[in-house]
């Protein structure tokens, strides 16, 4: 494998790793964003009902 090919392979690996991390972070944010309103909706009606 030539030096240029090794450098390119390393760059591709780094980009791929960053892409995977961003995907994981995006999934966590998605989970958080989809769960928060549900939790809020579950908590709010009883509070309004009691007051």
N, C-alpha and C positions, 0 to 999 in steps of 0.2 A: 504494500500500500504506500503510495507516495505521501510526502509530507503535506502537500496541499489537500489530499483526500482525507488525511487524518484530522487536519484543522477543520475541514468542512464537516466531518463526522462529529467532531466535538461540539461545533456550533449548533448543529442540528439537534444533538442531545440536549444541550442547554436550553434551546428554544422549546423543545418538546417538554422538558421538565417544567419550565415556566408555564407553558400552556396547561399542563396537568394541574399545577398548583392553582392557577387561576380558575380552572374548571372546578376544583374542589372548593375553593373559596366561594365561587358563584353558587354552587350547590348548597353550601351552608347558608349563604344569604337567602337563597330561595326558600329553604326550609324555614328559616327564621321568619321571613316575610309572610309565608303562608300560614305559619302557626300563630303568629302574634294576633292577627285580627280574630281568629277563632277563639283564642283565649280571652281576648277582650270582650267578645260577644257573649261568651259564657259567664264572664264575671259581671258585666254591666246590667243585664235585665233583673237579676235578683236585687241589686242595689236600688234600682229604680222602683222595683216592686215594694220594697220595705219602706221607702221614704214617704 
